[in-house]
């Protein structure tokens, strides 16, 4: 059982409790625990074997939650959750997947209109019944209709971060099969896409049945969909389909290249091969002479690409965009790596909605080898997170001044704030306060359904503010949950370039905002990207890897990312005086 599965269970408990109108503090406890578990870098299932005390050592996990984790891992279910699910029709829980329909709105729909299914909800929206409910209105009804397609997609695709946990479990599970000579995961997972529809495993082995038997014993398996001579398909508890292919050693490289994709990359590659009298498929590279085919490569990806005098493209670049153009000019970018990052400039503490103190975030950052961080708790507009008013901001910065005096040389702690851009425009805190910060993030959390021009003008106004350093998660999307808001990014790029401001790639796997295409566009505009974790706990700093993966898909190098520089060098990039 993965951390994501455990987190999902706690999220569902919180949602049902909220749906039933239970104590909000109890609801918040489960949601905070879910976030902690989802971000935690180690497998909780493995920790269960070491006992409850090991789990209780995790920040925010007490005796009760540790016991529930142990029960969930050891039995595959949780009595409390099963009891709660029995109290709410299963079809009603599907409503919770729709952006714009939280537990309380779902409860209102169920109680006031008797809605139990997505089909009933759509019919009620089409009939104009939903907009008549107290607290809904025409706009909410439209948001619900738009969100239903997102809910369907969310059911089909999984975050890369969650798929990566399954991959780690599968690697460990399959390692006990001694007949496996080579094993790699391919497809969109290997290319680092934001969400994954399925997983593909490629294996070389002299005992196909032993390999398939081993996969069939994977603890999370719920169904064997097919089993043939060289291919086997299973479905696991999360609903994810996993396809296993066993290929000869001489074809492994060709199959790895072929099944990694993308389709667009492979179409270009096959076209180049055809122009040279070659054929490339999953079995190898063949020289074609009339009706005869001579196999010339295929054991490794290098062999395959060498036949066309091409480099082995990093999997993240294989999207049929600019990779072949870069290769032809000899300018294939040296992609950024996690070790290139020197600082993290977006994180939260217990002052707002984080789970750790400033000192604990500093310790975690230093343990990761970072040279600087900015503490950027929410401003007052984000009332649900106990956002900071001017007095509390200044008190926190005074605390940071005191902590700085105790820090060793070589590490810099910055006074920062994530300051909301107000719905009417302008910043959530006065300029005389923002002027005292080392680092000011501007972000939108409210009014995300405003017209494109209005949202664009709000962001442009923030960029023009002399105290703002960076715009966070610039399109506001939440993968599988909320579409990006309407914004003219060309205008945002132009303004950022003009005023010397930076844009964020938020590494949270539910955001990854800016996306890879927009990160590449920012690079074209000459705007350095800042890759931040937006961590709400020490473990949240681990999310950096997801942002790095996204940056690599955009073709970004070390030079394209601002926080690969020292803090002294960073300050020179930002237009703030």
N, C-alpha and C positions, 0 to 999 in steps of 0.2 A: 504494500500500500504506500503510495507516494505522499509527500507532504501536501501536494495539491488536493488529493482526495480527502485528507484529514481537514484541510482548510475549507473545502467545499461543504463538508458535513457541518462544521461550526457556523459557516455562513448561513446554511439552510436553517439551523436552529435559531439563529438570530432573526432571520426573515420571518419564520413562522411565529416566533414570540412577538415580533413587531406587528405582524398581521393580526394576532390575537389581542393586541393592545396591552401586552405585559409591561412590567417595569422597564423603563428605558435604560437604566443603568445595567440591568441584566443583559439587555439586548446588546449594549455597547461592549460589554465584557466579551461576549462571543465574537463580535466582529473584530475587536482588537486582537483577540487570540488568533483568529483566522489570518489576519494580516501578518502577525508575527510568524506563524507557522509557514505561510506561503513564501515568505522571504528568507526563511532559515536555510542556511547552506548545507547542513548535514541532514541525512535521512532520519526522520523521527522513528520510523519503523525499526531501523537498526539500533537506535538508542533505547527502544523499549526493552530489548534483550538485556540491557545493562541495568534496568530497574527504574522505578519511579523517580528516585532522587536525581538521576541524570536529566530527566525531563524537567524537573522543578528548577534546575539550574538555569533554564532558559528564561530570560527576562519576560515577565508577564504571565508565566505558566505556574499556577499554584497547585496545591494538592488535588483539588477537585478536577481541574482541567487535565492534569497529568493522568489521573485515574481514567478519565474518559478517553484520552488518547490511547492508553494501554488497552482498554476494552475494545476500542475500534480496530486497532491493529491486530489484536489477538483473535478476535471473533469475526471481524469483517462487518460488524454492525454496532449500533449504539442504542440501547433500550430507550433512552430519553428521546432520541430522534425518531425512532419508530412510533413511539406513543404520540408525539407531536404530529407526525405525518398522518396518523390515523384520525386525528381531530380535524384535519383540513383535506378536502377532496384533492386527489393528486392532480387533476386537471387544473385546479385553481393555482397550484404552484407554478404551472407553466406561465401564468400571467407575470410572475416576478422576473422572468427573463427579458421582458420588454422594456427598453429604455423609456423612461417617463412614467412607468408604473411601478412604484415602490410598494412595499408591503401595505402601507396605509391606504394607498389608492386602490390596490388590489382588493383590500378588505371592503372598501366602499363599493366597488363594482359588484362584488359578490353579495353584499348585504342589501344594497339598494336596488340592483337590477337582476340579481340572481344569476350573474354570469359565472360559469364554471369552466369554459373552454375558450381557446383562442378564436375558434369559429364563431362562438356566441359574441365574443368581444368585438370582432370585426363587423358582425351584423348590427350590433348596437351602435357602433360608430357610424356605419353607413346610414343608419336610420336617424342619426342625430340625437340619440338618447343620452349618450355619455356627456355631451356638452351641457346638458341641463342639470347635471349633478352639482351640488355645492362643492366649490373648490376645483372644478374642472374647466369648463368653458370650451369655446371653439378651438382655441390654439392647442390646448391639451389634447383634445380629440384628434387633431391633425398630427400631433407629435406621436400619439399612440399608434395611429395607422402607419406612420413612417417607420416606427420602431419595430413593427411586427416582422418586417423582413430581416432586421438585424437579429431579432430573437431566433429566427429560423437559421440564420448563418451561424450564430453562436452555438447552436446545437450540433452543427456539422464540423466546425473547425476549432482547434485547440491552440492556445498560446504556445509559441516555440518553447518558452521556459518550462511549461508543464510537460510538453513532449520530451524535453531534454531529461527530465527526471525519469520518465519511462525508459528512455534510451539507456540511461545509466543503470537502471535496474535490469534491463534486458542484457546488457553487456556482462554484468556480474552473473546473471543466471546462465547465460550461454557459455561463459568461461569454463564451466565444468564439463563441457562436451569436448573431449580430447581429440576427436577426429576433425575439428575445425582448424583449418590452416590459415585462412584469412576471413575477416568479417568486417564489413563496413555498412553504415546506414547511408542511404542515398536520398534522392528526391529533394523536395522543398525543405526538408529538415537540414540536409547537408548544405544547402544554399543559404540557410539562415533566414528563411522567410518569417514574417511576423506571426503568422498562424499556420497550422499544419492540418491538412485534411486526412492524411494517413501516414504510416511509416513503412519504408521499404528496407529490408535487410538483404544484403548480398553476401554469400558465403562460398568459400572453396572448401570442399571436404571429399574424402574418399569413401564416406559412409553417409549417404543421403538420409537413410532411415533413422540413423542415430541422431542426426541434427534435428530432424522433424520431431522425433520423439521428445527430445529435450525441450524444444519450443512448446510442445503440447503440454508440458508440465509447468509452464509459467504460471505462478500463483494467481495472477490477475485475469487469466483467460476465462471468458464466459461462453465462447462459442467457437468451434472449428468450422470455418466457412467452406474450406476446400483443402484437399490434400492430393497432390498428383505425384508424378515421377520426380520433378525437380522444383515444384512450387507448392507452397502451403500458405493459406490465409486464415488468420484468426481474428476474433474481436475480443477486446479486453473490457474491464469494468467501466472505464470512462466512455465507452462507445467507439474508441479509436480502432480502426482496422490496421492490422500489421501483416504485410506480405513478405514472405521469405522466398528467396530464389537461390538455388545452389547451381553454380556454374563451374566449368573446368578452369584450372589455373591459367591456361593459356588465353582465356577469354576474360579473366577477372578485370583487367584494366579497361577493356572496351566496354564491358557491362557496367562498370563503375561510372565511366564517363557518360554512357548512354542514359542510365537510369537516374543519374544526378540531374541531368537536364541543364537548363530548361529546354522546353520544346523549341523556343525561338533561337537559343544558342545552337542547338543541334541541327536545326534547318540550315543555318548559315554554314556550319561545319561540314555537313554532308554536301552542300553545294560546292564548297571549295574543293572537297575531295573529288567530286565528279568531274570538275574542270581539269583535274590532274590524272584522270583515268583510274581513280580509286573508288572504293565503296567502303563506307564505315557503318557498322551496325553493332548490336550488342555482343556479337561473337568475335569481332576483330576488325582489322583493316585489310582489305583485299585489293590486289592489283587486277584490274579487269582487262582481259585480252580476248575479244570476241565472246565466245560462249564459256571461256575458261576464267576461273578466278584463283589467284594465288594469294594465300594468306601471308601477310608480311609483318603484322604487329597485333598486339592486343593484350599482352600479359600485364602491362601497367599503363596508367594514363599517360605517362611520359612518352611511352612508345607510340601511343595513338597520336598525340599532338606533334611529336617529332616528325612523323611522316608528312606533315604539312608545314614543317618549319615554324611551328607555333609554340609559345610558352605553355606551361601547365597553368591555366588560368585558376586563380583562387575560386573555389566554388561559389562564393558570394557574388562574384562578378558575372557569372554565367547566365545572363538574362537577355542576351541579344541586343544590348544597348550600344555601348561604346568600346567594349573590350577588344573587338577585332581591329577597330581603328587605332586604339592605343598600341596593340601588338605590332601593327604594320609600321607605326612610326617609331617603334622602340621605346615608347613612353608608358608602358604598363605601370600603373602606380604601385608604389610600395605601401601596402595598406597599413593603417594604424593598428596597433596592438594594445592590449590592456596595460602592459608595462610602460607605455608611453605617457600615460596620464599622471600628472603631478598633483592635481588638486580637484576637489569636489566642491561645487559652489551652489548647492541646493540641498538643504536637509532641514529636518524639523526635530524639536525636542519636546519635553513634557510641558513646556511653556504654552504650547498649543496642542496639536494632535499627535505629537511624537510619543514614544514610549521610553525615552532615555534622556538623561541629563546632558548638559553641554560637555561636562568632563568625560562622560561615557562615550559620546560621539567623537571627542578628540582622541581618546584612547583607541577606539576602533580604527579611526583614520590613520593614526600613527602605526598601528599594527599592520595595516595594509601598505605601509611605505609611502603614504601621501605626505606632501610637504606643506600643504595648506588646505583649509576648509573654510567655508562661510556658513555660519548659523543663520538660517533664513526662515524663521517662523512666520506664520500667516499674520497679516494685518487685520484690523478690527472688523472689516466687512465680512470676513469669514467667521461669522458668529458661532456656527455649528462646531468650529474647531477652537473656540475660545480665542479668536484672533486678538492680537495685541493693539491696544490703543496707544497714543503717543507716550503716556506716562510709563506704561509697562515696557514699551520698546526701549526707552531710555534707561530704565532700570535693568533690563537684560544686557544692554550694551555696557553699562557700568560693571555688571557681573563679569562680562567678557574681559573688560580691562583688568580686573583683578586676577582672572585666570591666566591671562597673558603673562603676568609677572612671574608665574611659576613654571611656565613652559620652557623646555630646553631650546637652545639655539637651533635653527634649522627647520623649525615648524612655526607656521603662521596661522593664527586664529583670527578670522575676520568678522567684523560686526555687519551683519546683513539683515535683510527683511524681504519676504515675498509679499509685495505690496499690490493689492488688487487695483485693477483699472475699473473705476466705477461705471455703472450702467449709463449714467448721464455724461460720462467722460471725466477725465482728470484722475488724479491719484488718491488713494484711500487715506494717505497720511500727508500732513503739511510739508512743504518744501524745507522749512527750517529744521524739521526732524530728519528728513531724508538726506539732507546735506551733511549730517554727522555720520552717515553709514560709510563703510568701506565698499559695500556691494549691495545694489538695489535691483531686485528682480521685479519686473512688471508682469502681471498675469491676469487672465480673465477667468472668473469662476461663476459669475452671474450674468444674466442677459445674453446667453449664448444663442438664443433664437431671434435675436434682433436682425434687421436687414443687413445685407453684406456691406453697404456703404457705412452704416452706423458702427458696426464692429470694426471695420477698417479704420475709420476715423478715431475710434477710441485707442487702438493700438498705435496709430501714427502719433497721436497726442502724447502717449507715454514715451515713445521713442524720442520725441522732441524735448522731453523733460531733461534738463541738464544733469539730474541726479540719477537717472535710470541707467543701469549697466547692461541689462539683458532682458529679453522677452522670453518667458518660460512657456513650455508646451504650446507653441504659437497657434495651433489649429484646434486645440481643445478636445480632440477626439479621445474616446476610450474604446479600444478594440473590442469587438463583439458586443458592445454596450451602447455606444453613442457615436454618431457620425460627427465629423469635423464641422465646426460652425463655418458659415459663409464669410470668407475674408479674401481680399485682393492681396495675395502674397507678393505679386510683382511690385505693388506699391510699398509693401512692408520691406521687401528686400532693398528697394531704392532708398527708402528712408533710413534703414539701418546702415547702409553704406555711407550715405551723406552725413549722418550724425555720429558715426563711429560706434555704433551699438552692436551687440552680439545677439545671436539667436540660439536657443537651446535645442539639443536633442535629449529629451527626457528618457532616461534608460529604463524606467518602470515598464515591465513587459506588457502591461495593460495600456500603456500610452505609446511609447516609441514615437514620439512627436517632437520634432519633425520626422516625417517618413523618409525613406531612402531617396525618393525622387526629388523631394523638396530640399533635402540635404545637398544633393548634387547640384540643384539650382542655386542654392546659397553659395556653393563653391564657385560656380560660374560668375556670380556677382562679386566675388572676392570678399565674402563675409565669413569670418571664422565661426565655426560652430563650437558650442560649449557642451560637452557630454557630462550630464549630471545624473545622480541616482535619485534625487528627490526622496532620500531615505527618511523613514520615520522611526528607524531603530538602528542599532549598530549592524545587525545582519543585513539591513537594507542596502548597505554599501556594496554588498555582493552583486547587486543588480547592474553594476557598471558593465559587466560582460555583455549584457543584452544591448546596451547602447553601442558598445564597440562593434558588435555584430552588425547592427543597423548601419553604422558609419562605414563599415567595410563594403556593405552592399551598395552604398552610395559612391564608392571609389575614393573615400577620403584617406588622405595620408596624415602623418603626424603634423605636418605644417598646416593642414586645413583645420585643425582643431586647436582652439585657443588654450585650453587647460593642459596642453602638453608643455607649456612654457612655465617658467618660474613666475611667482606672483609679481615680481618687479617687472618682468617682461609683459605679463598679462595687463597690468595697469596701463601700459602704453597703447594697448589696442582699443581701450574703451574711451569714448569721447568725454566722460565725466572729468571735470576739472578739479 
